[in-house]
Amino acid sequence: PSLDANTLLWYKIANNWKKHATAAIQKFMERFDFKDFQVDQDLWENVKCRSNQFKLPGLVNVVHLPTENKVVIVGEWSNVLDASTKLQDILKKAKEELENERN
């Protein structure tokens, strides 16, 4: 079979489309990040109600993974940074409170 001008044009378009689509997806994915925190069950129970109280900026979600003893914050990277700072403070205070209760 011979290649005519249209076939070559479609090949070039398809090749360029793949490069552009890959670059666009990569750029989109770079907007997102995650941060995880180790938490035991007692600490999470103490923090759970507080984490619902702070306002999550933009597109952010907090996920508890009990089997891994983790809390994960996912979303746009700048919002993850803000939310993780807030959650870190809450975790620190809750940990101190639990230690005081145990003593």
N, C-alpha and C positions, 0 to 999 in steps of 0.2 A: 504494500500500500504506500501511496505517496502522501507527503505532507503538503497541504496547500497553505496559503497565507492565513486563512481563518484558523486552521488547526494550530499553527505557530502562535498566532495572536492569543488564542485561548490558553495555550500552554504558558505563555508569558504572564497573562492575567492571573492564572491559577497560582503560579509561582510567587508573584508579587503579593497576591492576596494572603497566602500562607505567611509570608514574612510580616505583613502589616497586621494580620490577625494575632499572630504570636506576640508582637510588640505591644499591641493594645491590651491583650490579656495580662501580659507581664506588668505593664504600667498600672492596670487596675489592681492586681494582686499586691503590688508594692504599697498600696494605700492602707493595707490591713496588717495587723500584728496581734500577738497574744502575749499574755504574761500569766505564769502560773505560780501558785503559792502552796506550800505544804501546810496542811491543817489536819489535826486529828479530829475525831468526831465530836468530842466535848467542846473543843474550840469552835468548830463550825456551828454547833447548836447555839453557842453564845453569840456568835457573829451574825448568824443567819437573819435575825430580825433587824439588826443594825444595817446590814448591807442593803436591805430593801428600803431603808430610810434615806440613804444618800442618793442624790440625783445623778443618774448616769448621763454623761455628756454624749450627745449625738448617737451614733450607731455603736453601742457597746452592749455586750451581754455578759453576765456572770453565770458560770456553770460550775456546779459542785459535782466532783467525781469521787464518790465515797469509797469505791474500791481501790482508788489510788491515793486516797487522803489528799486530794488536791482541790483547789478552787482555781478556775481558769477565767481570765477576762479576755474576751475577743472583741475586735472591732477595728475602727479606723485608728491608725497608730497614735495620733495625737490624743484622741479620746481615751485610748487604752492607757497611755501614760498618765493622764489626769486621774482616771478611775483607779488605776493601780496604786497611785500615791495615797488616795483616800482610803482604799481598802487596806493598804499596809498599815496606816495609822489605826484603823479600827481593829485590825488583827493584833497589833501591839498592845493596845489598851485592853482588849479582851483577854489576851494572854496574861497580862499583869493581874487582872481581876481574878482569873482562874487560879493563879498561883497564890494570891492572897487568901482566897476562899479555902484552898487546900491546906494552908498553914495555920 
